[in-house]
């Protein structure tokens, strides 16, 4: 038999957690000394305790853990899948909140005019890189590389230079995809990938004027769209309709 301290060392749980799990009936000791109340656990309980610790690390509620401990493998899988979907939904909500906070901080709370329109399927020949949020030179270089790649193949873009922005995984950066829309006859290779984004209804904003104001106006667009309860199913993108004076911000809806 293991004392509660040795059992805690063996399982990675704290003594406080073990006492709590005993009180709620989730993991009770094999023996409680009636003279002093000391708890003792059997070696066969270590596996159960480690399972509880792992499931708690995955943020499963204790009541769900209680149900899963005695479940068969199929029920366990279904329970984990359901929890995964819940976590994914929470992550998406937090990501949207962060986007909105950033947009409000950088763009201010002055709304912009948003137009809903149907956008066709996008087949984008492009490169993906980590870049700073505002790096026009970097995205321009990515587009130049793709333009040369198209020229080598005797192919032509079917739309304007397009840049997609995704949530980044480094401080101050985003995952940026930049290139040109192409027709269905063109496939990617090990240099440039061709990715397909399905047709959808999208929130759009027409920016006309200096591109120096584009980032701030894009942030205002994001803040306006989120404040209206819109939810989105694809990365936000900017289409550079004219080289210097006209850009379209497109955010396909979920």
ABEGO torsion letter per residue (X at the ends): XBBAAAAAAAAGBBAAAAAAAAAAGABBBABBBAAAGBBBBBAAAAAAAAAAAAAAAAGBBAAAAAAAAABBAAAAAAAAAAAAAAAAAAAAAAAAAAAAAAAAAAAEABBBBBBBBBBBBBBBBBBBBBBBABBAAAAAAAAAAAAAAAAAAGBBBABBBBBBBBBBABBGBBBBBBEBBBBAABBBBAABBBBBBBBBBBBBBBBBEBAAAAAAAAAAAAAAAAAAGBBBABBBBBBBABAAABBBBBBBBX
